Amino acid sequence: MLETSARLLRLLSLLQTPREWTGAELAERLSVSTRTIRNDVERLRNLGYPVHGNRGAVGGYRLGAGAALPPLLLDDEEAVAVAIGLRTAAGGTITGVEETSLRALTKLEQVLPARLRRRVNALQRYAVAVPRDDSGPRVDADTLSALAAACRDHERQRFDYRSHDGSQSRRDVEPYRLVNWGRRWYLVAFDVERADWRTFRVDRLHPRTPAGPRFTPRDLPEEAIDQVRRGASSAAWRYRAQVVIHVPAEQLAERINAAIGTITPVDDTHCLLDTGAGSVEALAVHLGLLGVDFTVTEPAELVELVRALADRYHRATEPWPQDT
């Protein structure tokens, strides 16, 4: 009986991979006959696992979604990853899932083997988390779920929206993507009234019911997602600068991602980088780490700091007189 139970667990582990398995493949993996595989599949079905089987030359077995959630089989790394994810979600930026995450985490930790529980507890004890800023933006789980469903079903959405300057407006959009950046969630959508692509902070919108009709999907431009990354980064910039970089635009684009700033070609050997940071010091360090020559003319604080850093680095290479 013990051997049969162990084989069922191994079979279930194989079926949980996203592919179809023929009876012969499973029999070879488990070193049994195809008849034994058929019997084991039937045992799994009796236990509540929805194992689907297709007959024929290209048929096979796969695990489908059922009406109820059967027990899950996780390997060691998967169990630790789920525990870490649940602990992170319990203190995350989505309201309404904290208590649910804690309940799920408690159930998981109760059944974790001692060796895995020690790994999870060690991470909890020795990993120092930055205190959560409760004043930061948080989004409602139901709102995220509704928007994700609207993206999937191509269903227009109507909502009240509060812009960064506090002004209110009512929007009618075709939703396409939800993008998470740090503590913020963004909706990328086509604004029907403005006939253009727009990005909306999810924590600033209030959905209205009922939702709009279905729409025919448009081609989502790649720059729409890049705009989220650029906008999310620049929103936190306190200092901005336009810097002439002494390499072609294509070469600089290979060194940085879209969140760093916007690149505009100047000529075959130079480009303009519109970038920023939370402090002048951080901005100067980031420019120095580009690994290429650059010219900065503004803001004045940045010019002064770069000049001071250049003098400091130059002095750092001079011989240091030892006290005698």
Secondary structure, DSSP 8 states (H G I E B T S, - for coil): -HHHHHHHHHHHHHHTSSS-B-HHHHHHHHTS-HHHHHHHHHHHHHTT--EEE--STT--EEE---SS-------HHHHHHHHHHHHHHHTSSEET-HHHHHHHHHHHHHHS-HHHHHHHHHHHHH-------TTS--EEHHHHHHHHHHHHHTB-EEEEEE-TTS-EEEEEEEEEEEEEETTEEEEEEEETTTTEEEEEEGGGEEE-SS---B-------HHHHHHHHHHHHHHT-SEEEEEEESS-HHHHHHHS-TTTEEEEE-SSS-EEEEEEESSHHHHHHHHHTT-S-EEE--SHHHHHHHHHHHHHHHHHTS------
